[in-house]
Amino acid sequence: MGFTFVSMIIAGGLIGWGVSWLFGQTQHERTFIVTGAVVGIVVGMVDFIRDALKAIKSLDQ
């Protein structure tokens, strides 16, 4: 679960870098990278919580 969380953050940052490169906006490069990383953190946390709840349910059965 931890590896998935970290990979979501890295993927979000890379997507943000790709968007800034695609638009050719070097002055806003950090903005897109940070925004992508924050989105990656949110998606990673949602996925982490969902997996943790599934693991708890499987232990109860």
PQR file of N, CA, C, O and H, with PARSE charges and radii, in Angstrom:
ATOM      1  N   MET A   1       0.818  -1.193   0.000 -0.4000 1.5000
ATOM      2  CA  MET A   1       0.000   0.000   0.000 -0.0000 2.0000
ATOM      3  C   MET A   1       0.864   1.258   0.000  0.5500 1.7000
ATOM      4  O   MET A   1       0.524   2.251  -0.643 -0.5500 1.4000
ATOM      5  N   GLY A   2       1.967   1.212   0.715 -0.4000 1.5000
ATOM      6  CA  GLY A   2       2.840   2.382   0.769 -0.0000 2.0000
ATOM      7  C   GLY A   2       3.482   2.703  -0.568  0.5500 1.7000
ATOM      8  O   GLY A   2       3.625   3.869  -0.937 -0.5500 1.4000
ATOM      9  H   GLY A   2       2.242   0.405   1.238  0.4000 1.0000
ATOM     10  N   PHE A   3       3.872   1.650  -1.296 -0.4000 1.5000
ATOM     11  CA  PHE A   3       4.471   1.869  -2.610 -0.0000 2.0000
ATOM     12  C   PHE A   3       3.476   2.511  -3.562  0.5500 1.7000
ATOM     13  O   PHE A   3       3.844   3.378  -4.354 -0.5500 1.4000
ATOM     14  H   PHE A   3       3.756   0.703  -0.996  0.4000 1.0000
ATOM     15  N   THR A   4       2.232   2.097  -3.492 -0.4000 1.5000
ATOM     16  CA  THR A   4       1.202   2.679  -4.346 -0.0000 2.0000
ATOM     17  C   THR A   4       1.014   4.152  -4.022  0.5500 1.7000
ATOM     18  O   THR A   4       0.860   4.973  -4.926 -0.5500 1.4000
ATOM     19  H   THR A   4       1.933   1.392  -2.849  0.4000 1.0000
ATOM     20  N   PHE A   5       1.025   4.492  -2.735 -0.4000 1.5000
ATOM     21  CA  PHE A   5       0.868   5.886  -2.321 -0.0000 2.0000
ATOM     22  C   PHE A   5       2.002   6.751  -2.863  0.5500 1.7000
ATOM     23  O   PHE A   5       1.760   7.828  -3.409 -0.5500 1.4000
ATOM     24  H   PHE A   5       1.150   3.824  -2.001  0.4000 1.0000
ATOM     25  N   VAL A   6       3.227   6.284  -2.712 -0.4000 1.5000
ATOM     26  CA  VAL A   6       4.384   7.040  -3.199 -0.0000 2.0000
ATOM     27  C   VAL A   6       4.362   7.151  -4.718  0.5500 1.7000
ATOM     28  O   VAL A   6       4.704   8.197  -5.269 -0.5500 1.4000
ATOM     29  H   VAL A   6       3.424   5.410  -2.268  0.4000 1.0000
ATOM     30  N   SER A   7       3.964   6.087  -5.393 -0.4000 1.5000
ATOM     31  CA  SER A   7       3.928   6.132  -6.851 -0.0000 2.0000
ATOM     32  C   SER A   7       2.867   7.103  -7.358  0.5500 1.7000
ATOM     33  O   SER A   7       3.043   7.708  -8.415 -0.5500 1.4000
ATOM     34  H   SER A   7       3.686   5.237  -4.945  0.4000 1.0000
ATOM     35  N   MET A   8       1.764   7.262  -6.618 -0.4000 1.5000
ATOM     36  CA  MET A   8       0.740   8.239  -7.004 -0.0000 2.0000
ATOM     37  C   MET A   8       1.283   9.664  -6.908  0.5500 1.7000
ATOM     38  O   MET A   8       0.997  10.500  -7.766 -0.5500 1.4000
ATOM     39  H   MET A   8       1.620   6.770  -5.759  0.4000 1.0000
ATOM     40  N   ILE A   9       2.061   9.937  -5.871 -0.4000 1.5000
ATOM     41  CA  ILE A   9       2.645  11.271  -5.707 -0.0000 2.0000
ATOM     42  C   ILE A   9       3.628  11.552  -6.837  0.5500 1.7000
ATOM     43  O   ILE A   9       3.611  12.631  -7.429 -0.5500 1.4000
ATOM     44  H   ILE A   9       2.293   9.257  -5.174  0.4000 1.0000
ATOM     45  N   ILE A  10       4.479  10.586  -7.130 -0.4000 1.5000
ATOM     46  CA  ILE A  10       5.465  10.758  -8.204 -0.0000 2.0000
ATOM     47  C   ILE A  10       4.768  10.903  -9.542  0.5500 1.7000
ATOM     48  O   ILE A  10       5.148  11.749 -10.351 -0.5500 1.4000
ATOM     49  H   ILE A  10       4.493   9.709  -6.649  0.4000 1.0000
ATOM     50  N   ALA A  11       3.749  10.085  -9.785 -0.4000 1.5000
ATOM     51  CA  ALA A  11       3.014  10.169 -11.047 -0.0000 2.0000
ATOM     52  C   ALA A  11       2.331  11.524 -11.187  0.5500 1.7000
ATOM     53  O   ALA A  11       2.331  12.107 -12.271 -0.5500 1.4000
ATOM     54  H   ALA A  11       3.440   9.397  -9.128  0.4000 1.0000
ATOM     55  N   GLY A  12       1.753  12.029 -10.108 -0.4000 1.5000
ATOM     56  CA  GLY A  12       1.118  13.347 -10.160 -0.0000 2.0000
ATOM     57  C   GLY A  12       2.115  14.441 -10.491  0.5500 1.7000
ATOM     58  O   GLY A  12       1.823  15.324 -11.297 -0.5500 1.4000
ATOM     59  H   GLY A  12       1.753  11.556  -9.227  0.4000 1.0000
ATOM     60  N   GLY A  13       3.292  14.393  -9.876 -0.4000 1.5000
ATOM     61  CA  GLY A  13       4.332  15.377 -10.182 -0.0000 2.0000
ATOM     62  C   GLY A  13       4.810  15.288 -11.616  0.5500 1.7000
ATOM     63  O   GLY A  13       5.046  16.307 -12.264 -0.5500 1.4000
ATOM     64  H   GLY A  13       3.530  13.676  -9.220  0.4000 1.0000
ATOM     65  N   LEU A  14       4.954  14.067 -12.112 -0.4000 1.5000
ATOM     66  CA  LEU A  14       5.377  13.894 -13.506 -0.0000 2.0000
ATOM     67  C   LEU A  14       4.303  14.361 -14.487  0.5500 1.7000
ATOM     68  O   LEU A  14       4.618  14.941 -15.526 -0.5500 1.4000
ATOM     69  H   LEU A  14       4.762  13.239 -11.585  0.4000 1.0000
ATOM     70  N   ILE A  15       3.055  14.113 -14.161 -0.4000 1.5000
ATOM     71  CA  ILE A  15       1.975  14.605 -15.022 -0.0000 2.0000
ATOM     72  C   ILE A  15       1.958  16.126 -15.021  0.5500 1.7000
ATOM     73  O   ILE A  15       1.764  16.745 -16.067 -0.5500 1.4000
ATOM     74  H   ILE A  15       2.799  13.642 -13.317  0.4000 1.0000
ATOM     75  N   GLY A  16       2.160  16.736 -13.854 -0.4000 1.5000
ATOM     76  CA  GLY A  16       2.235  18.199 -13.783 -0.0000 2.0000
ATOM     77  C   GLY A  16       3.392  18.747 -14.590  0.5500 1.7000
ATOM     78  O   GLY A  16       3.252  19.764 -15.268 -0.5500 1.4000
ATOM     79  H   GLY A  16       2.318  16.233 -13.004  0.4000 1.0000
ATOM     80  N   TRP A  17       4.543  18.077 -14.523 -0.4000 1.5000
ATOM     81  CA  TRP A  17       5.696  18.498 -15.325 -0.0000 2.0000
ATOM     82  C   TRP A  17       5.385  18.345 -16.816  0.5500 1.7000
ATOM     83  O   TRP A  17       5.752  19.200 -17.623 -0.5500 1.4000
ATOM     84  H   TRP A  17       4.657  17.250 -13.972  0.4000 1.0000
ATOM     85  N   GLY A  18       4.709  17.254 -17.176 -0.4000 1.5000
ATOM     86  CA  GLY A  18       4.349  17.036 -18.578 -0.0000 2.0000
ATOM     87  C   GLY A  18       3.385  18.090 -19.095  0.5500 1.7000
ATOM     88  O   GLY A  18       3.492  18.526 -20.242 -0.5500 1.4000
ATOM     89  H   GLY A  18       4.410  16.560 -16.521  0.4000 1.0000
ATOM     90  N   VAL A  19       2.444  18.501 -18.253 -0.4000 1.5000
ATOM     91  CA  VAL A  19       1.499  19.550 -18.658 -0.0000 2.0000
ATOM     92  C   VAL A  19       2.235  20.863 -18.871  0.5500 1.7000
ATOM     93  O   VAL A  19       1.982  21.564 -19.851 -0.5500 1.4000
ATOM     94  H   VAL A  19       2.357  18.147 -17.322  0.4000 1.0000
ATOM     95  N   SER A  20       3.144  21.202 -17.961 -0.4000 1.5000
ATOM     96  CA  SER A  20       3.894  22.453 -18.129 -0.0000 2.0000
ATOM     97  C   SER A  20       4.782  22.395 -19.361  0.5500 1.7000
ATOM     98  O   SER A  20       4.951  23.400 -20.051 -0.5500 1.4000
ATOM     99  H   SER A  20       3.349  20.633 -17.165  0.4000 1.0000
ATOM    100  N   TRP A  21       5.350  21.230 -19.644 -0.4000 1.5000
ATOM    101  CA  TRP A  21       6.181  21.080 -20.845 -0.0000 2.0000
ATOM    102  C   TRP A  21       5.318  21.160 -22.100  0.5500 1.7000
ATOM    103  O   TRP A  21       5.723  21.753 -23.100 -0.5500 1.4000
ATOM    104  H   TRP A  21       5.213  20.413 -19.083  0.4000 1.0000
ATOM    105  N   LEU A  22       4.127  20.560 -22.046 -0.4000 1.5000
ATOM    106  CA  LEU A  22       3.231  20.556 -23.196 -0.0000 2.0000
ATOM    107  C   LEU A  22       2.801  21.971 -23.571  0.5500 1.7000
ATOM    108  O   LEU A  22       2.745  22.320 -24.751 -0.5500 1.4000
ATOM    109  H   LEU A  22       3.799  20.078 -21.233  0.4000 1.0000
ATOM    110  N   PHE A  23       2.502  22.777 -22.567 -0.4000 1.5000
ATOM    111  CA  PHE A  23       2.088  24.156 -22.828 -0.0000 2.0000
ATOM    112  C   PHE A  23       3.272  25.098 -22.987  0.5500 1.7000
ATOM    113  O   PHE A  23       3.088  26.256 -23.362 -0.5500 1.4000
ATOM    114  H   PHE A  23       2.547  22.494 -21.609  0.4000 1.0000
ATOM    115  N   GLY A  24       4.470  24.630 -22.713 -0.4000 1.5000
ATOM    116  CA  GLY A  24       5.666  25.449 -22.865 -0.0000 2.0000
ATOM    117  C   GLY A  24       5.730  26.599 -21.876  0.5500 1.7000
ATOM    118  O   GLY A  24       6.258  27.666 -22.189 -0.5500 1.4000
ATOM    119  H   GLY A  24       4.619  23.689 -22.409  0.4000 1.0000
ATOM    120  N   GLN A  25       5.195  26.384 -20.689 -0.4000 1.5000
ATOM    121  CA  GLN A  25       5.159  27.440 -19.686 -0.0000 2.0000
ATOM    122  C   GLN A  25       6.209  27.173 -18.619  0.5500 1.7000
ATOM    123  O   GLN A  25       5.904  26.621 -17.561 -0.5500 1.4000
ATOM    124  H   GLN A  25       4.765  25.517 -20.435  0.4000 1.0000
ATOM    125  N   THR A  26       7.438  27.566 -18.899 -0.4000 1.5000
ATOM    126  CA  THR A  26       8.512  27.309 -17.936 -0.0000 2.0000
ATOM    127  C   THR A  26       8.386  28.171 -16.689  0.5500 1.7000
ATOM    128  O   THR A  26       8.857  27.772 -15.624 -0.5500 1.4000
ATOM    129  H   THR A  26       7.685  28.014 -19.757  0.4000 1.0000
ATOM    130  N   GLN A  27       7.762  29.345 -16.790 -0.4000 1.5000
ATOM    131  CA  GLN A  27       7.628  30.197 -15.614 -0.0000 2.0000
ATOM    132  C   GLN A  27       6.605  29.643 -14.624  0.5500 1.7000
ATOM    133  O   GLN A  27       6.642  30.003 -13.447 -0.5500 1.4000
ATOM    134  H   GLN A  27       7.379  29.669 -17.655  0.4000 1.0000
ATOM    135  N   HIS A  28       5.689  28.773 -15.074 -0.4000 1.5000
ATOM    136  CA  HIS A  28       4.693  28.177 -14.190 -0.0000 2.0000
ATOM    137  C   HIS A  28       4.954  26.684 -13.975  0.5500 1.7000
ATOM    138  O   HIS A  28       4.064  25.947 -13.551 -0.5500 1.4000
ATOM    139  H   HIS A  28       5.659  28.481 -16.030  0.4000 1.0000
ATOM    140  N   GLU A  29       6.165  26.252 -14.267 -0.4000 1.5000
ATOM    141  CA  GLU A  29       6.489  24.830 -14.165 -0.0000 2.0000
ATOM    142  C   GLU A  29       6.285  24.304 -12.752  0.5500 1.7000
ATOM    143  O   GLU A  29       5.715  23.228 -12.564 -0.5500 1.4000
ATOM    144  H   GLU A  29       6.888  26.850 -14.612  0.4000 1.0000
ATOM    145  N   ARG A  30       6.743  25.050 -11.767 -0.4000 1.5000
ATOM    146  CA  ARG A  30       6.607  24.601 -10.380 -0.0000 2.0000
ATOM    147  C   ARG A  30       5.141  24.505  -9.971  0.5500 1.7000
ATOM    148  O   ARG A  30       4.756  23.607  -9.223 -0.5500 1.4000
ATOM    149  H   ARG A  30       7.205  25.923 -11.920  0.4000 1.0000
ATOM    150  N   THR A  31       4.337  25.424 -10.461 -0.4000 1.5000
ATOM    151  CA  THR A  31       2.918  25.409 -10.116 -0.0000 2.0000
ATOM    152  C   THR A  31       2.263  24.121 -10.573  0.5500 1.7000
ATOM    153  O   THR A  31       1.523  23.498  -9.812 -0.5500 1.4000
ATOM    154  H   THR A  31       4.650  26.153 -11.070  0.4000 1.0000
ATOM    155  N   PHE A  32       2.526  23.715 -11.802 -0.4000 1.5000
ATOM    156  CA  PHE A  32       1.927  22.492 -12.324 -0.0000 2.0000
ATOM    157  C   PHE A  32       2.465  21.259 -11.614  0.5500 1.7000
ATOM    158  O   PHE A  32       1.717  20.319 -11.344 -0.5500 1.4000
ATOM    159  H   PHE A  32       3.127  24.221 -12.420  0.4000 1.0000
ATOM    160  N   ILE A  33       3.750  21.259 -11.312 -0.4000 1.5000
ATOM    161  CA  ILE A  33       4.345  20.104 -10.624 -0.0000 2.0000
ATOM    162  C   ILE A  33       3.769  19.970  -9.217  0.5500 1.7000
ATOM    163  O   ILE A  33       3.419  18.867  -8.798 -0.5500 1.4000
ATOM    164  H   ILE A  33       4.358  22.022 -11.532  0.4000 1.0000
ATOM    165  N   VAL A  34       3.667  21.070  -8.491 -0.4000 1.5000
ATOM    166  CA  VAL A  34       3.122  21.026  -7.136 -0.0000 2.0000
ATOM    167  C   VAL A  34       1.642  20.654  -7.170  0.5500 1.7000
ATOM    168  O   VAL A  34       1.185  19.864  -6.344 -0.5500 1.4000
ATOM    169  H   VAL A  34       3.952  21.966  -8.832  0.4000 1.0000
ATOM    170  N   THR A  35       0.894  21.211  -8.108 -0.4000 1.5000
ATOM    171  CA  THR A  35      -0.519  20.868  -8.235 -0.0000 2.0000
ATOM    172  C   THR A  35      -0.684  19.385  -8.548  0.5500 1.7000
ATOM    173  O   THR A  35      -1.545  18.721  -7.970 -0.5500 1.4000
ATOM    174  H   THR A  35       1.265  21.853  -8.779  0.4000 1.0000
ATOM    175  N   GLY A  36       0.123  18.870  -9.449 -0.4000 1.5000
ATOM    176  CA  GLY A  36       0.070  17.450  -9.769 -0.0000 2.0000
ATOM    177  C   GLY A  36       0.428  16.578  -8.579  0.5500 1.7000
ATOM    178  O   GLY A  36      -0.191  15.537  -8.360 -0.5500 1.4000
ATOM    179  H   GLY A  36       0.822  19.410  -9.918  0.4000 1.0000
ATOM    180  N   ALA A  37       1.420  16.996  -7.813 -0.4000 1.5000
ATOM    181  CA  ALA A  37       1.808  16.228  -6.628 -0.0000 2.0000
ATOM    182  C   ALA A  37       0.703  16.247  -5.573  0.5500 1.7000
ATOM    183  O   ALA A  37       0.447  15.230  -4.928 -0.5500 1.4000
ATOM    184  H   ALA A  37       1.922  17.842  -7.991  0.4000 1.0000
ATOM    185  N   VAL A  38       0.051  17.389  -5.394 -0.4000 1.5000
ATOM    186  CA  VAL A  38      -1.045  17.471  -4.434 -0.0000 2.0000
ATOM    187  C   VAL A  38      -2.209  16.586  -4.869  0.5500 1.7000
ATOM    188  O   VAL A  38      -2.811  15.895  -4.047 -0.5500 1.4000
ATOM    189  H   VAL A  38       0.259  18.215  -5.918  0.4000 1.0000
ATOM    190  N   VAL A  39      -2.521  16.609  -6.155 -0.4000 1.5000
ATOM    191  CA  VAL A  39      -3.570  15.720  -6.666 -0.0000 2.0000
ATOM    192  C   VAL A  39      -3.159  14.265  -6.462  0.5500 1.7000
ATOM    193  O   VAL A  39      -3.990  13.425  -6.117 -0.5500 1.4000
ATOM    194  H   VAL A  39      -2.032  17.170  -6.823  0.4000 1.0000
ATOM    195  N   GLY A  40      -1.884  13.968  -6.675 -0.4000 1.5000
ATOM    196  CA  GLY A  40      -1.383  12.619  -6.433 -0.0000 2.0000
ATOM    197  C   GLY A  40      -1.507  12.207  -4.978  0.5500 1.7000
ATOM    198  O   GLY A  40      -1.820  11.053  -4.687 -0.5500 1.4000
ATOM    199  H   GLY A  40      -1.209  14.650  -6.955  0.4000 1.0000
ATOM    200  N   ILE A  41      -1.267  13.136  -4.057 -0.4000 1.5000
ATOM    201  CA  ILE A  41      -1.426  12.846  -2.634 -0.0000 2.0000
ATOM    202  C   ILE A  41      -2.882  12.530  -2.313  0.5500 1.7000
ATOM    203  O   ILE A  41      -3.172  11.575  -1.592 -0.5500 1.4000
ATOM    204  H   ILE A  41      -1.014  14.074  -4.293  0.4000 1.0000
ATOM    205  N   VAL A  42      -3.799  13.337  -2.852 -0.4000 1.5000
ATOM    206  CA  VAL A  42      -5.221  13.112  -2.585 -0.0000 2.0000
ATOM    207  C   VAL A  42      -5.665  11.761  -3.144  0.5500 1.7000
ATOM    208  O   VAL A  42      -6.328  10.987  -2.453 -0.5500 1.4000
ATOM    209  H   VAL A  42      -3.564  14.113  -3.437  0.4000 1.0000
ATOM    210  N   VAL A  43      -5.300  11.481  -4.392 -0.4000 1.5000
ATOM    211  CA  VAL A  43      -5.682  10.203  -5.002 -0.0000 2.0000
ATOM    212  C   VAL A  43      -5.034   9.044  -4.260  0.5500 1.7000
ATOM    213  O   VAL A  43      -5.669   8.011  -4.049 -0.5500 1.4000
ATOM    214  H   VAL A  43      -4.762  12.109  -4.953  0.4000 1.0000
ATOM    215  N   GLY A  44      -3.783   9.203  -3.865 -0.4000 1.5000
ATOM    216  CA  GLY A  44      -3.091   8.162  -3.126 -0.0000 2.0000
ATOM    217  C   GLY A  44      -3.727   7.899  -1.768  0.5500 1.7000
ATOM    218  O   GLY A  44      -3.845   6.747  -1.350 -0.5500 1.4000
ATOM    219  H   GLY A  44      -3.267  10.042  -4.036  0.4000 1.0000
ATOM    220  N   MET A  45      -4.137   8.961  -1.075 -0.4000 1.5000
ATOM    221  CA  MET A  45      -4.790   8.791   0.222 -0.0000 2.0000
ATOM    222  C   MET A  45      -6.131   8.091   0.077  0.5500 1.7000
ATOM    223  O   MET A  45      -6.465   7.220   0.880 -0.5500 1.4000
ATOM    224  H   MET A  45      -4.041   9.897  -1.414  0.4000 1.0000
ATOM    225  N   VAL A  46      -6.904   8.463  -0.939 -0.4000 1.5000
ATOM    226  CA  VAL A  46      -8.197   7.807  -1.166 -0.0000 2.0000
ATOM    227  C   VAL A  46      -7.980   6.320  -1.445  0.5500 1.7000
ATOM    228  O   VAL A  46      -8.694   5.476  -0.904 -0.5500 1.4000
ATOM    229  H   VAL A  46      -6.633   9.170  -1.592  0.4000 1.0000
ATOM    230  N   ASP A  47      -7.015   6.004  -2.272 -0.4000 1.5000
ATOM    231  CA  ASP A  47      -6.718   4.612  -2.600 -0.0000 2.0000
ATOM    232  C   ASP A  47      -6.208   3.857  -1.372  0.5500 1.7000
ATOM    233  O   ASP A  47      -6.578   2.703  -1.153 -0.5500 1.4000
ATOM    234  H   ASP A  47      -6.435   6.690  -2.711  0.4000 1.0000
ATOM    235  N   PHE A  48      -5.365   4.503  -0.579 -0.4000 1.5000
ATOM    236  CA  PHE A  48      -4.822   3.892   0.630 -0.0000 2.0000
ATOM    237  C   PHE A  48      -5.939   3.584   1.631  0.5500 1.7000
ATOM    238  O   PHE A  48      -5.979   2.494   2.203 -0.5500 1.4000
ATOM    239  H   PHE A  48      -5.065   5.440  -0.757  0.4000 1.0000
ATOM    240  N   ILE A  49      -6.834   4.534   1.837 -0.4000 1.5000
ATOM    241  CA  ILE A  49      -7.946   4.335   2.772 -0.0000 2.0000
ATOM    242  C   ILE A  49      -8.870   3.237   2.267  0.5500 1.7000
ATOM    243  O   ILE A  49      -9.326   2.404   3.050 -0.5500 1.4000
ATOM    244  H   ILE A  49      -6.801   5.419   1.372  0.4000 1.0000
ATOM    245  N   ARG A  50      -9.149   3.225   0.973 -0.4000 1.5000
ATOM    246  CA  ARG A  50     -10.008   2.191   0.397 -0.0000 2.0000
ATOM    247  C   ARG A  50      -9.391   0.803   0.592  0.5500 1.7000
ATOM    248  O   ARG A  50     -10.090  -0.138   0.969 -0.5500 1.4000
ATOM    249  H   ARG A  50      -8.778   3.901   0.337  0.4000 1.0000
ATOM    250  N   ASP A  51      -8.089   0.673   0.338 -0.4000 1.5000
ATOM    251  CA  ASP A  51      -7.425  -0.619   0.541 -0.0000 2.0000
ATOM    252  C   ASP A  51      -7.385  -1.023   2.013  0.5500 1.7000
ATOM    253  O   ASP A  51      -7.541  -2.200   2.337 -0.5500 1.4000
ATOM    254  H   ASP A  51      -7.521   1.437   0.033  0.4000 1.0000
ATOM    255  N   ALA A  52      -7.176  -0.051   2.907 -0.4000 1.5000
ATOM    256  CA  ALA A  52      -7.148  -0.355   4.336 -0.0000 2.0000
ATOM    257  C   ALA A  52      -8.519  -0.834   4.815  0.5500 1.7000
ATOM    258  O   ALA A  52      -8.600  -1.763   5.619 -0.5500 1.4000
ATOM    259  H   ALA A  52      -7.048   0.905   2.644  0.4000 1.0000
ATOM    260  N   LEU A  53      -9.580  -0.220   4.339 -0.4000 1.5000
ATOM    261  CA  LEU A  53     -10.922  -0.648   4.725 -0.0000 2.0000
ATOM    262  C   LEU A  53     -11.228  -2.049   4.202  0.5500 1.7000
ATOM    263  O   LEU A  53     -11.881  -2.837   4.886 -0.5500 1.4000
ATOM    264  H   LEU A  53      -9.514   0.535   3.687  0.4000 1.0000
ATOM    265  N   LYS A  54     -10.759  -2.364   2.987 -0.4000 1.5000
ATOM    266  CA  LYS A  54     -10.938  -3.717   2.455 -0.0000 2.0000
ATOM    267  C   LYS A  54     -10.178  -4.736   3.297  0.5500 1.7000
ATOM    268  O   LYS A  54     -10.673  -5.835   3.546 -0.5500 1.4000
ATOM    269  H   LYS A  54     -10.229  -1.724   2.432  0.4000 1.0000
ATOM    270  N   ALA A  55      -8.969  -4.370   3.738 -0.4000 1.5000
ATOM    271  CA  ALA A  55      -8.179  -5.282   4.559 -0.0000 2.0000
ATOM    272  C   ALA A  55      -8.841  -5.517   5.914  0.5500 1.7000
ATOM    273  O   ALA A  55      -8.813  -6.635   6.429 -0.5500 1.4000
ATOM    274  H   ALA A  55      -8.566  -3.477   3.536  0.4000 1.0000
ATOM    275  N   ILE A  56      -9.430  -4.484   6.491 -0.4000 1.5000
ATOM    276  CA  ILE A  56     -10.127  -4.627   7.767 -0.0000 2.0000
ATOM    277  C   ILE A  56     -11.352  -5.523   7.603  0.5500 1.7000
ATOM    278  O   ILE A  56     -11.622  -6.374   8.450 -0.5500 1.4000
ATOM    279  H   ILE A  56      -9.453  -3.576   6.073  0.4000 1.0000
ATOM    280  N   LYS A  57     -12.092  -5.330   6.510 -0.4000 1.5000
ATOM    281  CA  LYS A  57     -13.265  -6.173   6.269 -0.0000 2.0000
ATOM    282  C   LYS A  57     -12.872  -7.636   6.092  0.5500 1.7000
ATOM    283  O   LYS A  57     -13.573  -8.527   6.572 -0.5500 1.4000
ATOM    284  H   LYS A  57     -11.873  -4.639   5.821  0.4000 1.0000
ATOM    285  N   SER A  58     -11.760  -7.892   5.411 -0.4000 1.5000
ATOM    286  CA  SER A  58     -11.347  -9.269   5.195 -0.0000 2.0000
ATOM    287  C   SER A  58     -10.872  -9.920   6.501  0.5500 1.7000
ATOM    288  O   SER A  58     -10.986 -11.136   6.653 -0.5500 1.4000
ATOM    289  H   SER A  58     -11.190  -7.169   5.022  0.4000 1.0000
ATOM    290  N   LEU A  59     -10.351  -9.143   7.430 -0.4000 1.5000
ATOM    291  CA  LEU A  59      -9.949  -9.688   8.725 -0.0000 2.0000
ATOM    292  C   LEU A  59     -11.165 -10.040   9.590  0.5500 1.7000
ATOM    293  O   LEU A  59     -11.116 -10.976  10.387 -0.5500 1.4000
ATOM    294  H   LEU A  59     -10.258  -8.155   7.307  0.4000 1.0000
ATOM    295  N   ASP A  60     -12.245  -9.286   9.426 -0.4000 1.5000
ATOM    296  CA  ASP A  60     -13.451  -9.532  10.201 -0.0000 2.0000
ATOM    297  C   ASP A  60     -14.172 -10.809   9.770  0.5500 1.7000
ATOM    298  O   ASP A  60     -14.916 -11.392  10.559 -0.5500 1.4000
ATOM    299  H   ASP A  60     -12.284  -8.526   8.778  0.4000 1.0000
ATOM    300  N   GLN A  61     -13.966 -11.237   8.564 -0.4000 1.5000
ATOM    301  CA  GLN A  61     -14.683 -12.416   8.063 -0.0000 2.0000
ATOM    302  C   GLN A  61     -14.008 -13.687   8.434  0.5500 1.7000
ATOM    303  O   GLN A  61     -14.488 -14.766   8.086 -0.5500 1.4000
ATOM    304  H   GLN A  61     -13.362 -10.764   7.924  0.4000 1.0000
TER
END
